[in-house]
Amino acid sequence: MLKKCLAAAFAFGLAASATATTITVPGTADIWLAGMPNGSTASLQDSAPGQSPVLVSGISFAAGDRLVFSASGTTDHCPAGSCGYAGAEGDANETPTSHNSGAENGIGNIIVRIDALIGVFLDGTQPNLTPAPSTYLDFSTDAARDFASLSPLLKQPFLIGDGRRNDGTTVQSFFVPTGATRLYLGTMDGYGWFNNSGSLTVEVGIRNAVPEPATLPIITSALLALLLGRRRKLVH
């Protein structure tokens, strides 16, 4: 009994919510078609479902959950890589860009490197039925891309990149906003995703907070006290 309780305490202190899913995001995935029905249009020349972004499936998340990402592969905003393939952080040889049409279909704007992996959280409604966020995120500088954590709004596109800070190893955290039920992933372009090329392989994981290591002795002591109390009752 004692061994089982101690093992339970240890597991409680160390266990984390760590579900994950892996998806493929083509270069043709236009985030401004997220949550829109077939036949919808965006970005001058794109339409759903041909250029729809990818809905993340295989994991369940709730408001406040901490998501982490890992991405590999390359995409290009031109056919057959004719403008130069770039990784998930986007093309460092081109000036960061915004969406040519600005906010569209109820989804806000963003400034970020072209070809970068981006995402947007939605609730359960069609996004164009309510206004787009009044603010947008700007990732045009190295400092802006070097965030430790990010808490985007609903319908506010955000940079995911390779999921790491500028050192290339430190994992970035992304917190799910209130009301979010869906997450879509796409790549960045100014307009016309229909002729983009390449794809990214993206792992999305949930890594929620766990008790600090310092709390483990407290948990263990409480369990021991319960066990000792139970033993004294049995002896008497």
N, C-alpha and C positions, 0 to 999 in steps of 0.2 A: 504493500500500500504506500509506504513512504517513498519508495523508488518511483512509483507511478506518479505521485504528486509532485515530486521534484522534477521529473521529466516534463510534466505538464507545465510547471512554472517556467522552466527553461524555454520550452516551446512557445509559451505565451509571450515571453520577453523578446524572442528573436524572430518569430514568424512575421512575415509581411505579406500584404496582398500583392501577389506577383503574377497575375495573369497576363498573357501577351498574345498578340496575333500578328501575322505577317501578311502583307498585301502588296500587290504590284500597282504602281501609279504610273500610267503612261504620260509622255510629254504632252499629249493632247487633252489632258484633264484640266478643264477650265473651271476654277473655283466659283465664278459668277453664275454658274448653272447649278450650284448646289441646291438640292431640295426642290428643284423645278421639274414640272411634268414634261413628258415627251412632247416635242414640238416647240418648246420654249427656245428663245434665242438670247444671245449675249455676245458682247465683244465684237460687234459688227458682222462677223462671219461664222459664228459658232451656233450650234443648236444641240438640244438634248434629244436622244441620249448619246449621239456620236461624240460629243465633246464634254459629256458630263464628268464631274470629278468623281473620285472613288469614295463610297461610303465605307467607313471603318466598321467591320463586323467581327464577331468572334470574341468580343469582350463587352462587359457591361460596366458603365461608369455612372457616377452620381456627382452632384455639385460638390466641389471641394476636393475631389479626387486628384491625386498627383499623377500625371502621365509623363512618360519618358519615351523618347524615340531614338531609333537608329536607322540610318538610311545609307544605301549603297547604290551604285549604278550611275548612269549619266543620261541627260536629256539635252535637246537643243530646240530653240524656238524657230528653227528653219528646217526644211525638208532634208532628210538623209544626213544630218549633221553638218550641213554646208556652212553654218555660222560658227561651228565649233562646239563640240559636246562639253558639258559642264556637270559637275557633281551636284549634290543636294544643296550645297551652300550657294549655288548660283555662279554665274560667269563673272569672275573678278576683272575681266578685261573690258567689260562694258559698264556704262554708267547705270546705277540703279534706276529703276523705272516705276511708274505708277500705272494703274489700269487706264487705258486710253478713254474709256467711257465713264470713268469715275465710279461712284457707287452705282450699282445696277442690280435689278431684281431684289432690292432690299438688302443687298450685301455691300458692306462698306468698301472703301478704297484702301490701298496700302502702298508704301514705297519700299522696294526691296530689289535685290539683284535679280536680273532676268534669269530664268531657268531654276530658281531656287524652289525647294519644296515648301509649300505653304498649306495652311489648314484653315477651317472655319467651323465653329460650333453653331448648331441650329437647335431650336426647340422642335416640337412636333408639328408646327404649322408651316405652310408655304411661305418662304421668306419675303416675297414681293407684296404680301398683304399688309405689311407694316413697314414703317420707314427704316432706312438704313441707319446705323449708328452715326452720330454727328461728328465723331472723332475718328481718326485713322492712325495706324501705327507706322512709324518711320524707321526703317532699318537700313538707312543709306550709309551709315558710318560703321567703322569697326567697333567703336564703343557701344553703339546701339545693338549690334549683333552679339555682344559679349555678355548678355544677361544671364544671371544665375537662375531666375525664375520669371515666368510670365503668366499673367492672368487676363487673357483676352475677354472681351465682351461677346455676347451672342451676336452673330452675324458680322463680326469684326475679323477680317482676315489677318493671320499672323504668321510670322516666319517660324518654320520648324528647322529647315536646313538639315544638317547631319545629326542634330540633337546634342551637339557638344559646344562648349565654349571655345573661345579662340585658341586655347592651348591644345585643342584637339582631343582631349581626354576627359575633362570634367563634364559630367552629364548635366544638361539643363532640365529644369522642371517646368511643366505646363499644367496650370490648375483649371479644372473644369468649372465654367461659370454656372450660376444658378439658372435653372430652367433648361439646361442643355440635355438633349436626348440623342443627338446625332453629331458625328464628327466626319467631315469630308476633307479629303486631301487632293491637292492638285499641284501644278507647277506654275511658275510665274511667267507671264508674257504681257505685252501691252495690248494686243488684239490678235484675233485669228489663230487660235490654238489648233485649228483643223489640219494644218500642215506641219505640226511639230513632230519631232522624232525622239526615239529613245524611251527609256523607262527607268524607274527607281524601284528598288525593293525596300520596303519600309516595315520595320517592326515597331509596333505600338504596345507599350506595357503600362500596367498600373502599379505604382510603387507607393502605397500609402504609408503614413506615419506609423511607427511602432513605439512602444515604451522605451525610454532612454535606458542604456545599460545600468545606470545608477539605480533604477527602480527594480532591477532583478533581485537584489538582496531583500528588499521590502516584500516583494511577492513571495519569495522563498520563506522568509521569516513568518509571514502570516500563515502560510500553509503548515509550517512546522508547529506553530502555536495551536492550530486547529487539531493537528494530529496528536500532540501531547495532551491536549485537553480530552480528546476522545479516549486516549490510552488510560488516563487517570480514572475516567468514568468506568472503564472496563475493569480496572484493578479493584476499585471499590465495590 
